[in-house]
């Protein structure tokens, strides 16, 4: 009888191990979620030269010059993101023009023209490209238009060459989402975070969970790099988070991974540029790929592509949304601070310190010519520094790690 029971136990254990082995094998097979994209040649969509229009500003009449596109039909692609990119000609200053977009919804209603925040300074440190771009997160859009507006007092002789304009309609709707996240991805998250022993650690949604495609570094010759972080650089994505932030993460990935053009892929990053991205609900997403065994045990952080010439020795944290005129949601703001506090403890940093090289926590605009992270968000960086320090000391029990100079603390201002 005992022998029979032993045999039964062996069979049961063997069966469990076989099933577990099959499950782990299936888990290890990386299946990229389907991403579809359609590229449109800008030369077929926009005026070859600007047209003069009269407008009124503060009661005064003035002339501006618009280079307006025709209506672009998106119905067949059903994108959740639209990327517009172009090359800036020599002599055209960054403050001499801007891009506006307009969308039509399912009820054939056009939105007002909206000025976009062009991404300037989001690049790998070796980039020499003059290409500028913007990604629009869209929901239920059938048509859209775009236009370059030139702020000149007379006819502008320097303008965007339509042949350099590229429009990409991106659909990343198929894949994991907060609503249909699978058990497989949750278990993958546990495996990926096995090196994290701190129960107070913020919950970070892994790349497997949000459906990050396979990075393209091998073909680009830009492999994972690690450096010891010395500061935090705060960003906003400059557009809405969309209805499904998991799909938005995949759209940001595609936007960053394929920054160049088919003719010149030299500016492709191969992966998402931010180290971490936070949505308005406060969900923290892993951005750039890394080895968790290096990151979670006090080692270095992966070098991103979020702040030109300042990617090394920094952690780039971006919040989905545009915060030029509005505040980030409380949940998002709190998650940024908690993540900073957690990372400060790991890397022995004081996020509120004014170190010998400058502030530990800065905005993207402090190192590159950009409006990022938006005027309203930027004005709250002193508050963010203090809240991050409180998280570091009160939640993660981090002692104060001083630099060579006495710190200036901003959290009580």
C-alpha positions in Angstrom: 0.0 0.0 0.0 2.8 2.4 0.9 4.6 1.5 -2.3 1.4 2.3 -4.3 1.1 5.7 -2.5 4.7 6.5 -3.3 4.1 5.7 -6.9 1.0 8.0 -7.0 3.0 10.8 -5.4 5.8 10.4 -7.9 3.4 10.5 -10.8 1.6 13.6 -9.4 4.9 15.4 -8.7 6.3 14.4 -12.2 3.1 15.6 -13.8 3.3 18.9 -12.0 6.9 19.4 -13.0 6.2 18.6 -16.6 3.3 21.0 -16.7 5.4 23.7 -15.0 8.2 23.1 -17.4 5.9 23.5 -20.4 4.4 26.6 -18.9 7.9 28.2 -18.3 8.9 27.3 -21.8 5.8 29.0 -23.2 6.4 31.9 -21.0 9.9 32.3 -22.3 8.7 32.5 -25.9 8.4 36.2 -26.7 5.6 37.0 -29.0 5.5 40.6 -30.0 2.0 42.1 -30.2 1.0 43.0 -33.7 1.7 46.6 -34.5 0.6 48.0 -37.9 1.7 51.2 -39.4 1.2 53.1 -42.6 3.6 55.8 -43.8 2.4 58.7 -45.9 4.7 61.0 -47.9 4.3 64.5 -46.7 4.9 65.9 -50.1 1.5 64.6 -51.2 -0.4 66.2 -48.3 0.9 69.7 -47.8 1.3 73.0 -49.6 4.7 73.5 -51.2 5.1 77.0 -49.7 3.3 79.0 -47.0 0.3 81.1 -47.7 -0.3 84.4 -46.1 -3.2 84.9 -43.7 -4.3 87.8 -41.6 -5.1 87.3 -38.0 -5.8 89.5 -34.9 -3.6 89.3 -31.8 -4.5 91.5 -28.8 -6.6 93.7 -31.1 -3.8 94.2 -33.5 -3.9 92.9 -37.1 -0.9 91.0 -38.2 0.1 88.5 -40.9 1.2 85.0 -40.4 2.1 82.3 -42.8 0.5 78.9 -42.9 1.7 75.8 -44.7 -1.5 73.7 -44.4 -2.2 70.1 -45.3 -5.2 68.6 -46.9 -7.5 66.2 -45.0 -5.8 62.9 -44.3 -8.1 59.9 -44.1 -7.2 57.5 -41.2 -10.4 55.4 -41.3 -8.8 52.3 -42.9 -5.9 52.2 -40.5 -7.8 53.1 -37.3 -4.7 54.5 -35.6 -4.3 55.2 -31.9 -1.2 57.3 -32.6 0.0 59.6 -35.4 3.6 60.6 -35.8 4.5 63.7 -37.9 8.2 64.3 -38.5 10.2 66.7 -40.7 13.7 68.2 -41.2 14.3 71.7 -40.0 16.1 73.7 -42.7 19.2 75.8 -41.8 18.2 79.3 -40.7 14.7 78.4 -39.4 14.8 79.1 -35.7 13.0 76.8 -33.2 10.9 79.8 -32.0 10.2 80.9 -35.6 7.5 78.3 -36.3 5.2 75.7 -34.7 3.0 72.8 -35.6 -0.8 72.7 -35.2 -3.1 69.7 -35.7 -6.8 69.3 -36.1 -8.8 66.1 -35.9 -12.3 64.9 -37.0 -14.3 62.6 -34.9 -16.9 59.9 -35.8 -19.6 62.6 -35.9 -17.8 64.5 -38.7 -16.9 67.3 -36.2 -13.6 69.1 -36.5 -11.7 70.0 -33.4 -10.1 73.4 -33.0 -6.5 73.8 -34.2 -4.2 72.7 -31.4 -0.6 73.7 -31.0 1.8 70.8 -30.4 4.9 70.6 -28.3 7.6 69.5 -30.7 10.1 67.0 -29.2 13.5 68.7 -29.2 16.3 67.1 -27.2 14.8 63.6 -26.9 17.7 61.8 -28.5 20.7 59.5 -28.0 23.8 61.4 -27.2 25.5 60.6 -30.5 22.5 61.9 -32.6 23.3 64.5 -35.3 19.8 64.5 -36.9 17.9 67.7 -37.7 14.7 65.8 -37.8 12.0 67.0 -35.4 8.8 65.1 -34.7 5.6 64.9 -32.6 3.4 62.0 -31.6 -0.3 62.5 -31.3 -2.4 60.0 -29.2 -5.8 59.8 -30.8 -9.1 58.0 -30.1 -11.8 57.5 -32.7 -10.3 59.8 -35.3 -11.4 59.5 -39.0 -9.5 62.4 -40.5 -6.9 64.9 -39.4 -5.0 67.9 -40.8 -1.8 69.6 -39.8 -0.1 72.9 -40.5 3.2 74.7 -39.9 2.7 78.2 -38.7 5.5 80.7 -39.3 5.7 83.8 -37.1 7.2 86.3 -39.5 6.5 89.9 -40.2 7.1 89.4 -43.9 6.9 86.6 -46.4 9.1 83.8 -45.0 11.7 82.5 -47.5 12.8 79.6 -45.2 10.2 77.0 -44.6 9.7 73.2 -44.2 10.4 71.3 -47.3 7.4 69.0 -47.9 9.6 66.3 -49.2 11.1 65.9 -45.8 7.8 65.4 -44.0 6.8 61.9 -43.0 3.4 60.9 -41.5 3.0 57.6 -39.8 -0.4 56.1 -38.8 0.3 53.6 -36.0 -2.1 51.0 -34.6 -1.0 49.4 -31.3 -4.4 48.5 -30.0 -3.8 44.7 -30.2 -2.0 43.5 -27.2 -2.1 43.5 -23.4 -4.2 46.1 -21.5 -5.1 46.9 -18.0 -8.5 45.2 -18.5 -7.3 42.0 -20.2 -3.8 41.6 -18.7 -3.2 37.8 -18.6 -2.0 35.5 -15.9 1.1 34.9 -18.0 2.1 38.5 -17.8 1.5 38.7 -14.1 3.6 35.7 -13.5 6.2 37.1 -15.8 6.2 40.3 -13.7 6.9 38.2 -10.5 9.8 36.5 -12.3 11.2 39.8 -13.6 11.0 41.4 -10.2 12.3 38.5 -8.2 15.4 40.5 -7.3 13.3 43.2 -5.6 13.0 42.3 -1.9 11.6 45.5 -0.6 7.8 45.1 0.0 7.5 48.9 -0.1 8.9 49.1 -3.6 6.5 50.8 -6.0 4.7 48.5 -8.4 6.4 48.7 -11.8 4.5 47.3 -14.8 7.1 45.3 -16.7 7.7 45.4 -20.4 6.2 41.9 -20.7 3.0 43.1 -19.1 2.5 46.1 -21.3 3.6 44.2 -24.4 6.9 45.8 -25.4 8.1 44.4 -28.7 11.6 43.0 -29.0 14.2 45.8 -28.9 16.1 46.5 -32.1 19.5 47.2 -30.6 21.4 44.4 -32.2 20.6 45.6 -35.7 21.5 49.2 -34.8 24.7 48.5 -33.0 23.5 50.3 -29.8 23.5 47.8 -27.0 22.3 48.2 -23.4 24.6 50.6 -21.5 24.6 51.2 -17.8 25.8 54.2 -15.8 25.5 55.2 -12.2 22.6 57.7 -11.9 23.3 61.1 -10.4 20.1 63.0 -11.1 16.5 62.7 -12.2 15.2 64.4 -15.4 11.5 64.9 -15.5 9.5 64.9 -18.8 5.9 64.9 -20.1 4.9 63.0 -23.3 3.3 66.3 -24.5 0.1 64.6 -25.7 -2.8 62.8 -24.1 -2.5 59.4 -22.5 -5.3 57.9 -24.6 -8.0 55.5 -23.5 -5.6 52.5 -23.1 -2.3 53.5 -21.6 -0.8 50.0 -22.3 -1.5 50.6 -26.0 0.0 54.1 -25.6 3.2 52.6 -24.2 3.5 50.4 -27.3 2.9 53.5 -29.5 5.7 55.4 -27.6 7.9 52.4 -28.1 7.3 52.3 -31.8 7.7 56.1 -32.1 11.1 56.0 -30.3 12.3 52.7 -31.9 11.8 54.0 -35.5 12.7 57.6 -35.2 14.6 57.7 -38.5 13.4 57.2 -42.0 13.6 54.1 -44.2 16.3 55.9 -46.2 18.2 57.0 -43.1 17.6 54.9 -40.0 20.6 56.3 -38.2 18.4 58.2 -35.7 16.5 55.1 -34.7 16.8 54.4 -31.0 15.8 50.7 -31.2 13.8 51.0 -27.9 11.8 53.5 -25.8 13.8 56.5 -24.8 12.4 57.1 -21.2 13.6 54.9 -18.3 10.1 55.0 -16.8 6.7 56.3 -17.9 3.8 57.1 -15.6 0.1 57.4 -16.6 -2.5 59.7 -15.1 -3.8 56.9 -12.8 -0.3 56.6 -11.3 0.7 53.4 -13.0 4.4 53.1 -13.3 5.6 51.5 -16.6 9.1 50.2 -17.2 10.4 52.0 -20.2 13.9 51.2 -21.5 15.0 47.6 -21.3 17.3 46.6 -18.5 18.6 43.6 -16.5 16.6 43.7 -13.2 19.4 41.9 -11.4 21.6 45.0 -12.1 18.9 47.6 -11.4 17.4 46.3 -8.2 20.5 45.5 -6.3 22.0 49.0 -6.2 23.8 48.8 -9.5 23.6 51.2 -12.4 20.6 52.3 -14.5 20.2 51.8 -18.3 21.2 54.7 -20.4 18.2 56.1 -22.1 17.5 58.5 -25.0 15.4 61.2 -23.3 17.8 64.2 -22.9 20.4 64.8 -25.6 23.9 64.8 -24.1 22.5 64.1 -20.6 21.3 60.6 -20.9 24.2 59.1 -19.1 24.1 59.3 -15.3 20.4 60.2 -15.3 17.0 58.6 -14.9 14.4 59.9 -17.3 10.9 59.8 -15.9 8.0 60.9 -18.2 4.3 61.4 -17.3 1.8 60.8 -20.0 0.0 64.0 -20.9 0.7 67.7 -21.7 1.3 69.9 -18.7 1.8 73.2 -20.3 -1.5 74.6 -18.9 -2.8 71.9 -16.5 -1.5 70.1 -13.4 -0.6 66.4 -13.6 -3.1 64.2 -11.8 -2.4 63.8 -8.1 -1.9 60.0 -8.5 0.7 60.6 -11.3 2.5 63.2 -9.3 2.7 61.0 -6.2 3.9 58.0 -8.3 6.8 60.1 -9.7 7.8 61.1 -6.2 7.5 57.6 -4.9 9.6 56.1 -7.7 12.2 58.9 -7.2 12.3 58.1 -3.4 12.8 54.4 -4.1 15.5 55.0 -6.6 17.2 57.5 -4.4 17.5 54.9 -1.7 18.9 52.3 -4.1 21.5 54.7 -5.6 22.2 56.7 -2.4 20.9 60.0 -3.7 19.2 63.0 -2.1 16.5 64.0 -4.7 16.1 67.5 -3.1 19.8 68.3 -3.1 21.6 71.0 -4.9 24.9 69.1 -5.6 28.2 70.5 -6.9 27.0 70.0 -10.5 23.5 71.4 -9.9 20.1 70.1 -8.8 19.6 66.4 -8.5 16.0 66.7 -9.9 15.5 68.9 -13.0 13.2 69.3 -15.9 14.0 68.4 -19.5 14.1 72.1 -20.4 17.0 72.6 -18.0 19.3 70.7 -20.3 17.7 71.0 -23.8 15.8 73.6 -25.8 12.3 72.3 -25.1 9.1 73.3 -23.2 9.1 69.9 -21.5 7.8 69.0 -18.9 5.3 71.9 -19.4 5.1 75.2 -17.5 2.7 74.0 -14.8 4.5 70.7 -14.1 7.9 72.5 -14.1 6.7 75.0 -11.6 6.0 72.1 -9.2 9.5 70.6 -9.3 10.4 72.1 -5.9 7.4 70.3 -4.4 8.3 67.1 -6.2 11.9 67.2 -4.8 10.6 67.5 -1.3 8.0 64.8 -1.6 10.5 62.4 -3.2 12.9 63.1 -0.2 10.1 62.3 2.2 9.4 59.0 0.5 13.1 58.2 0.5 13.5 58.8 4.2 10.1 57.9 5.7 9.0 55.0 3.5 12.3 53.5 2.3 14.3 54.4 5.4 17.0 56.0 3.4 19.6 57.9 5.4 20.7 61.3 4.1 23.4 60.9 1.5 25.2 64.2 1.3 27.4 65.5 -1.5 30.6 67.5 -1.2 28.6 70.7 -0.7 25.9 71.3 1.9 22.5 70.8 0.2 19.8 73.4 -0.5 16.5 71.8 0.2 13.4 73.0 -1.7 10.6 71.0 -0.3 9.5 73.6 2.3 9.4 76.6 -0.1 
